[in-house]
Amino acid sequence: MADPSRLSLNQITVLSWDLARAVRGCAEHGIGSVGVWIDKVEEAGLAQAVRLLRDHDLEVSSVCRAGFFTDDRPAATIRAENARAVEIAHEVGAACLYIVCGGLGPDRDLAGARSRSLEGLRDLADLAGAAGVRLALEPLHPMMCADRGVVVTLDQALDLVDEIGDDTVGVAVDTYNVWWDPRLGGAIERAGDRVIGYQVCDWLVPQPHPTFGRGIPGDGVIDLRSVTTAVEATGFTGAIEVEIFNEDVWATDPDDVLTAIRSSFELV
């Protein structure tokens, strides 16, 4: 069983709560870390967000999210948004900033999209390194390749990290995205100390939605304990975020959700 003191709440799990209420909820439920989302921080105001987190003595396990290098938008817009994300991660003292590369794009050029992801990540690494922010590259499940993330395995993510060769860039392991991979154990071992973010949730059967089908640990089929054991074998001792995108969970009283998460964390 994972150490309960390592439990972190990814803010998307309690979507209806603003940052202030999520911070209070963590304090009320004895959760010492939180993964914050940029839109919620901006809604509160960055200075106020920093005060809220410090006043409640909360660690920030991650900021979600930046990247989207392949989006069909002006490059200057993408760079500005990513620069702001780095600024936020620096100011809140986040352990890492999660990076999602973006989807296929309108030209259907998968190799080109992956090449643009590498170049975008390389540029962002320079900015993040200067700010003392670490980037956690997150591979997404293959069913999200077209519209969200062209990097779909942990080995692919590590290939990009190897290409960049900068300690600023590591990888994130998210059980929902990688549990299916027959090479996952070897990829986690290969990652070693480059694992800088770890998120957990469960895979529901039947799967209700490719994005919004995540379950509370224990409600699905993932052997979470085995993934956690492999991640911990790399030396990773950081927070373990529970991140759930699920409309049924979002419609549930968030306090009940946090109670369930605290109880189910013994399965992680």
N, C-alpha and C positions, 0 to 999 in steps of 0.2 A: 504494500500500500504506500502511495506517495505521502510524504510528510504534509499534513493538512496546512501547515504554516506556509507552504509554497503555493497554495491556491490563489489564483488571480481571476478576477471577473473581467472578461472582455465586454466592453460597454454595449456592444450590439445585442448581447443576450437579453438586456432589459431595455429594449428599444424605446419604450414609452417614457422612460425617465430621462430628464435632462442631466447634465453633468453634476449639478449640485445634489440632486436626489440620488444619483448613482453612487456618488462619494459617500453620502450619508448611509445609503444601504449597505455598502461595504463595511462601514464602521459598525453598523448595527448587527451585522451578521458575522463579525469577526474575520473579515477578509482583508488581508493586509496589502494587496496589490490590485491594480486595475490597468486594463488596456484601454486607452482612450481613443476616440474617433475624432478626426479633425473637424468635422462639421459641428460636433457637440462642443468642442473647445472653442471654436469660432463663435458659436451661439452665446456661450458664456462670456467670451472675451478672454484673451490669452492671459492677461495679468490676473484677472479674477480666477481663472482656472488654476493658475499656479498657487494662488492663495488657498483655494479650496483644498487642493491636494496636500499642501504643507500643513494646513490647520488640522487636517484629519490624519496626518502622519502616514499617508498612503504612498507606497512605491508605485512607480509607473513601469509596468512590465513591457509595454509597447505603445507605439502610436500607429494607428491604422488610417490610412495607408497612402503610399505614393507610388510613382512609377508610371504605368500606362503609356509607355514610350511609343507604342504602335498606334495610338488613337489618331483618328482622322481629324486632327485639330492643329492649329498653328504650333510649330515647335516652340515658339516663344511663350505661348500660353502654358504648355506642358512644363517647360523649365521653371516658369514663375510659380506654378502650383507646387512643384517639387521643392523649390527653394523655400517656400513658406512651410511646407511639411517638415523640412529639416530644421527650420527655425523653431517650430513648435516642439519638436522632439528634444531639441537642445534646452529650451526654456523649462519644460516640465521634467527634465532629467530622465527621459525614457531610456530603458535598457537597449531598445532598438526601435527602428522605424521599419515597418513591414513594407515590402516592395512586391507589387504585382505588375508583371510586364505589360499586360494588355493583350487584346485578342488579335485575330487574324488580319483584320483590316479589309477594306473593300476590294483590294486587288487580288485576293486569294493567294498571295505569295507567302507561304508558311516559312520557307527558309529566309526570305527577306525580313519577315516580321521578327524572327529570332535574331537576325543580324542587327536589326534596329534596337532590339532589346539590349543586346550586348553593348552597343555604343552608348545608348542612353544610360545604362547602369554605370558604365565607365565614367561618363561625365558627372553623374550624380555622386559617385564615390569621391571625386575630387572635392566637391562642395561639402559633402557630409564629413569627410575627413578633417577639413579645416574647422568644422564646427564641433568636432568630437562626438559625432553621432554615428552609430553603427547601423548598417543596412542589412536587414534580414530578408533575403530573396526567398519568396514563397512559391513553390510549384503548386499549381492547381490541378484538380482532377481533370483527366482528359476530356470529359464531357463539357468542360468550360473552355476548351482550347479556342474555339471559333470567336467567342465574344468577350472573354475575360483574361485568359492567360495562355500564351503559347508555350510556356515552360511547364511541362506536365509530369515530370518525375524528379525525384531528388537528385539522381545522377545528372540529369540535364542542368539543373540549377548549379550543381557543383562544377560542371564543365564551364559554365559562365564565370563562376567565382575563380576557377583556376586561370581562365583567360585574363581576368583583371589583375589577379595577383596582389591584392591589397587587403590588409587586415581589417579595413573598414567594412568590407562586405563579407557576410556570412550567410547562413541559410536558416530558414524556419521549417520546422516539421509540424504539419497540421494533420492529425490522424484522419480527418474526413477526406483529405486530398490524396493521401499516400498509402493508406492501409492495404489497398488492393495489389500493390506492386510486388511481384515475386522477388525482386532484387532489393527490397527495402532494407533488410538487415545489413546487407553488404554496403549499401549506400550510406546508411547511418554510421557504420563503422568507418567508411571512407571519409565522411564529413569530420569526424573527430571534434576538435574544439571549435570548429566552424559552425556548429549548431549553437545559435544565439537566441533562438525563439522556439517555444514549444506550445502548441495549442491542441486541445482535446475536445472532442464531442463524439457522438456515435452516428453510425450509418443505419438509417431506418429501413426496414423491409415490411411492406413495399416502400420504395423510395418515392415520396410524394412530389418532389420538385428538385431539379438539379442544383439549385442554389439554396432554396429555403427548406431543405429536407434534413437538416441536422437535428440530432436528438441529444437529450441529456444522457450522460454516460450511464450505461446499463440498459438503455431503452432500445439498443440496436445490436449489431452483430460484430463490432470490432473488438478484437482482443487487445484492449487498451493497455493492460498491464504489460504485455510483451513489448509493445512499442515503447512504453515508458522505461522499461528495463534496458532496452537497447539505447535509448537516448541518454539515460543516466550513465551507461557504460562509457560514453564519450567524455565524461567529466562534467556534463551540464548540470548545474546546481541552481539554475534560475527559477523564476516563477513558472507555474504551469497554468496557462490560461484556459478557462472554459469559454469557448466561443460558439454560440448557437444562433444560426439563422433559421427561424421556424415560425410561421405565422401563428400556429397554435400556442407555442411557448410565449410569443409576444402578446397574445390575447389573455394570458394567464396573469394573475396578480404577481408582480415582480418579486414581492416578498416570498411568495410560495415557491417561485422559481429558485430563488437563492437558497431557501431551505432544502429544496430537492437537490441542488447542486452540492451543497455542503454534505448531505447524506451520501450522495453517489460518488463523491471523490475518493472513497475507500476502494473503488473499483479501478482507479487510474494507476 
